[in-house]
Amino acid sequence: MKLDLYLVVQEGCPPCVYVKKQLQRVENWEKYITIIDGREDPKFVEKFQVTGTPCLVGVKGTGEAKVFSGAKEMTKSFWVKLFESLDTLD
């Protein structure tokens, strides 16, 4: 089943800067995830009940979503493991 990943961030958010830097250290990260500025897409934020940033939103093809927040956990190794697990789903 297809899983779309979105990282919701906002300008001026120090934890968001950290998470984006960790993500961007992973080769081909753009293949797996879309970065969304929560201030520029308030409908997305409302739809998936994002209450803070940074926030990772996973949306299945059925529309079912899971939301994960916590910048400390979103390290380079977190992203690598997540993307490797997605590759096994293909």
N, CA, C and O of each residue as an XYZ file, in Angstrom:
360
protein
N       0.842     -1.188      0.000
C       0.000      0.000      0.000
C       0.881      1.243      0.000
O       1.890      1.304      0.702
N       0.497      2.203     -0.772
C       1.248      3.450     -0.887
C       1.158      4.253      0.415
O       0.109      4.322      1.056
N       2.287      4.853      0.779
C       2.354      5.708      1.961
C       3.041      7.004      1.564
O       4.187      6.996      1.115
N       2.336      8.114      1.730
C       2.901      9.427      1.441
C       3.345     10.058      2.754
O       2.608     10.056      3.740
N       4.563     10.600      2.752
C       5.117     11.222      3.949
C       5.280     12.715      3.747
O       5.714     13.176      2.691
N       4.921     13.465      4.786
C       5.026     14.921      4.763
C       5.694     15.373      6.054
O       5.342     14.913      7.141
N       6.649     16.269      5.928
C       7.262     16.891      7.090
C       6.721     18.304      7.163
O       6.968     19.121      6.275
N       5.979     18.589      8.225
C       5.394     19.914      8.405
C       6.339     20.736      9.280
O       6.677     20.348     10.399
N       6.754     21.876      8.740
C       7.672     22.775      9.431
C       7.101     24.191      9.343
O       6.084     24.428      8.691
N       7.772     25.115     10.006
C       7.429     26.517      9.818
C       8.670     27.374     10.017
O       9.561     27.041     10.798
N       8.706     28.464      9.305
C       9.846     29.372      9.368
C       9.993     29.919     10.786
O       9.002     30.216     11.453
N      11.233     30.047     11.237
C      11.492     30.596     12.559
C      11.425     29.572     13.677
O      11.481     29.931     14.854
N      11.306     28.308     13.324
C      11.201     27.221     14.301
C      12.556     26.515     14.387
O      12.897     25.748     13.487
N      13.350     26.755     15.460
C      14.665     26.115     15.558
C      14.637     24.591     15.463
O      15.502     24.029     14.791
N      13.687     23.883     16.100
C      13.657     22.430     15.926
C      13.399     22.018     14.473
O      13.887     20.980     14.025
N      12.639     22.826     13.743
C      12.377     22.530     12.329
C      13.657     22.634     11.517
O      13.894     21.816     10.627
N      14.481     23.627     11.810
C      15.758     23.792     11.113
C      16.628     22.562     11.348
O      17.237     22.038     10.416
N      16.683     22.103     12.605
C      17.463     20.912     12.944
C      16.985     19.695     12.157
O      17.789     18.982     11.555
N      15.688     19.464     12.165
C      15.118     18.283     11.503
C      15.350     18.342      9.993
O      15.700     17.331      9.384
N      15.161     19.503      9.389
C      15.399     19.630      7.949
C      16.863     19.349      7.617
O      17.151     18.699      6.612
N      17.789     19.829      8.445
C      19.211     19.565      8.202
C      19.511     18.073      8.300
O      20.269     17.537      7.492
N      18.916     17.402      9.290
C      19.118     15.959      9.429
C      18.563     15.224      8.216
O      19.211     14.322      7.685
N      17.382     15.599      7.782
C      16.748     14.982      6.619
C      17.591     15.199      5.362
O      17.794     14.270      4.581
N      18.071     16.399      5.173
C      18.796     16.735      3.960
C      20.184     16.093      3.900
O      20.841     16.150      2.861
N      20.632     15.492      4.986
C      21.890     14.743      4.999
C      21.717     13.350      4.388
O      22.700     12.653      4.134
N      20.475     12.951      4.157
C      20.181     11.625      3.608
C      20.045     11.737      2.088
O      19.268     12.542      1.575
N      20.813     10.919      1.389
C      20.785     10.924     -0.070
C      19.392     10.542     -0.578
O      18.765      9.613     -0.069
N      18.928     11.263     -1.573
C      17.635     11.012     -2.246
C      16.425     11.173     -1.337
O      15.393     10.548     -1.581
N      16.524     11.985     -0.306
C      15.397     12.149      0.620
C      14.139     12.641     -0.092
O      13.023     12.334      0.327
N      14.322     13.406     -1.170
C      13.171     13.964     -1.890
C      12.283     12.875     -2.485
O      11.109     13.112     -2.769
N      12.838     11.697     -2.671
C      12.085     10.560     -3.221
C      11.010     10.088     -2.239
O      10.008      9.498     -2.641
N      11.228     10.351     -0.954
C      10.386      9.776      0.089
C       9.443     10.756      0.778
O       8.395     10.353      1.281
N       9.796     12.009      0.806
C       9.079     12.926      1.684
C       8.902     14.298      1.048
O       9.744     14.753      0.274
N       7.801     14.945      1.383
C       7.510     16.301      0.935
C       7.520     17.213      2.154
O       6.897     16.913      3.172
N       8.229     18.322      2.040
C       8.250     19.295      3.135
C       7.156     20.317      2.895
O       7.024     20.864      1.800
N       6.372     20.568      3.935
C       5.260     21.517      3.855
C       5.459     22.577      4.940
O       5.739     22.256      6.095
N       5.311     23.829      4.552
C       5.318     24.916      5.529
C       3.897     25.043      6.079
O       2.963     25.380      5.351
N       3.751     24.768      7.367
C       2.434     24.767      7.984
C       1.698     26.089      7.885
O       0.468     26.107      7.833
N       2.424     27.191      7.860
C       1.783     28.508      7.744
C       1.263     28.752      6.338
O       0.302     29.497      6.143
N       1.908     28.115      5.350
C       1.483     28.299      3.965
C       0.380     27.338      3.555
O      -0.275     27.546      2.534
N       0.166     26.287      4.338
C      -0.869     25.304      4.006
C      -1.707     24.970      5.245
O      -1.666     23.845      5.743
N      -2.467     25.955      5.739
C      -3.251     25.724      6.952
C      -4.329     24.643      6.798
O      -4.735     24.033      7.788
N      -4.788     24.404      5.577
C      -5.798     23.354      5.369
C      -5.202     21.979      5.654
O      -5.863     21.121      6.239
N      -3.953     21.771      5.240
C      -3.270     20.507      5.524
C      -3.115     20.338      7.036
O      -3.401     19.271      7.580
N      -2.669     21.376      7.695
C      -2.467     21.352      9.149
C      -3.765     21.006      9.866
O      -3.779     20.183     10.782
N      -4.843     21.635      9.448
C      -6.145     21.376     10.067
C      -6.636     19.960      9.766
O      -7.117     19.264     10.660
N      -6.516     19.541      8.525
C      -7.010     18.216      8.113
C      -6.361     17.100      8.924
O      -7.033     16.154      9.333
N      -5.046     17.213      9.157
C      -4.331     16.153      9.854
C      -4.046     16.485     11.319
O      -3.276     15.797     11.989
N      -4.680     17.550     11.797
C      -4.627     17.939     13.222
C      -3.195     18.085     13.728
O      -2.844     17.594     14.801
N      -2.379     18.770     12.932
C      -1.011     19.063     13.337
C      -1.060     20.164     14.388
O      -1.585     21.247     14.133
N      -0.514     19.889     15.567
C      -0.585     20.860     16.663
C       0.742     21.548     16.943
O       0.798     22.489     17.734
N       1.805     21.088     16.302
C       3.107     21.710     16.505
C       4.066     21.251     15.430
O       3.811     20.282     14.714
N       5.170     21.962     15.329
C       6.174     21.611     14.324
C       7.514     21.432     15.005
O       7.770     22.044     16.042
N       8.370     20.603     14.439
C       8.193     19.796     13.237
C       7.286     18.598     13.504
O       7.197     18.102     14.627
N       6.628     18.154     12.465
C       5.688     17.049     12.588
C       5.732     16.212     11.314
O       5.669     16.743     10.205
N       5.840     14.909     11.487
C       5.843     13.974     10.368
C       4.438     13.392     10.233
O       3.879     12.867     11.196
N       3.878     13.491      9.036
C       2.542     12.961      8.772
C       2.670     11.884      7.701
O       3.188     12.137      6.613
N       2.198     10.693      8.013
C       2.160      9.593      7.062
C       0.724      9.342      6.657
O      -0.137      9.137      7.512
N       0.457      9.355      5.364
C      -0.905      9.181      4.859
C      -0.943      7.961      3.944
O      -0.241      7.902      2.934
N      -1.771      6.994      4.312
C      -1.963      5.809      3.476
C      -2.867      6.151      2.309
O      -3.550      7.175      2.316
N      -2.866      5.293      1.314
C      -3.722      5.477      0.151
C      -5.193      5.566      0.507
O      -5.981      6.141     -0.244
N      -5.570      5.003      1.642
C      -6.964      5.041      2.092
C      -7.340      6.376      2.707
O      -8.514      6.632      2.974
N      -6.340      7.239      2.936
C      -6.584      8.521      3.590
C      -6.313      8.483      5.077
O      -6.285      9.524      5.734
N      -6.110      7.276      5.618
C      -5.786      7.136      7.034
C      -4.413      7.746      7.291
O      -3.481      7.545      6.513
N      -4.295      8.491      8.389
C      -3.035      9.186      8.661
C      -2.533      8.917     10.066
O      -3.311      8.677     10.989
N      -1.215      8.963     10.210
C      -0.542      8.896     11.504
C       0.338     10.129     11.609
O       0.956     10.549     10.631
N       0.389     10.700     12.796
C       1.151     11.913     13.023
C       2.201     11.639     14.095
O       1.904     11.046     15.132
N       3.439     12.080     13.833
C       4.546     11.866     14.754
C       5.296     13.178     14.906
O       5.666     13.806     13.915
N       5.520     13.590     16.144
C       6.310     14.797     16.368
C       7.418     14.482     17.353
O       7.375     13.478     18.064
N       8.392     15.342     17.382
C       9.520     15.138     18.284
C      10.837     15.275     17.556
O      11.373     14.295     17.038
N      11.359     16.482     17.515
C      12.568     16.772     16.747
C      13.766     15.955     17.212
O      14.604     15.577     16.393
N      13.865     15.674     18.504
C      15.022     14.938     19.020
C      15.179     13.585     18.353
O      16.299     13.133     18.114
N      14.058     12.936     18.052
C      14.082     11.606     17.458
C      14.336     11.632     15.959
O      14.717     10.607     15.392
N      14.138     12.769     15.296
C      14.241     12.850     13.841
C      15.671     13.141     13.411
O      15.959     14.183     12.823
N      16.558     12.204     13.714
C      17.970     12.312     13.356
C      18.203     11.716     11.971
O      17.288     11.157     11.366
N      19.415     11.836     11.481
C      19.741     11.237     10.190
C      19.471      9.733     10.220
O      18.914      9.187      9.267
N      19.855      9.065     11.296
C      19.646      7.611     11.361
C      18.156      7.267     11.379
O      17.757      6.240     10.830
N      17.334      8.104     11.997
C      15.882      7.903     11.981
C      15.383      7.909     10.538
O      14.629      7.025     10.130
N      15.815      8.924      9.761
C      15.353      9.032      8.375
C      15.846      7.864      7.535
O      15.094      7.316      6.729
N      17.105      7.479      7.719
C      17.655      6.359      6.955
C      16.850      5.089      7.220
O      16.469      4.390      6.280
N      16.592      4.789      8.479
C      15.826      3.581      8.824
C      14.402      3.652      8.275
O      13.872      2.655      7.784
N      13.796      4.811      8.357
C      12.435      4.972      7.835
C      12.405      4.729      6.331
O      11.543      4.004      5.835
N      13.333      5.325      5.613
C      13.345      5.175      4.156
C      13.686      3.746      3.752
O      13.139      3.236      2.774
N      14.576      3.099      4.483
C      14.886      1.697      4.193
C      13.654      0.826      4.381
O      13.410     -0.088      3.593
N      12.881      1.104      5.417
C      11.667      0.310      5.648
C      10.642      0.556      4.545
O       9.911     -0.362      4.174
N      10.577      1.764      4.021
C       9.662      2.048      2.917
C      10.068      1.313      1.651
O       9.218      0.863      0.883
N      11.380      1.193      1.439
C      11.864      0.476      0.257
C      11.456     -0.996      0.290
O      11.255     -1.601     -0.763
N      11.334     -1.574      1.471
C      10.953     -2.988      1.574
C       9.463     -3.174      1.281
O       9.029     -4.295      1.011
N       8.671     -2.098      1.328
C       7.246     -2.190      1.030
C       6.963     -2.254     -0.461
O       5.916     -2.747     -0.880
N       7.901     -1.755     -1.265
C       7.688     -1.722     -2.721
C       7.659     -3.107     -3.333
O       7.489     -3.244     -4.544
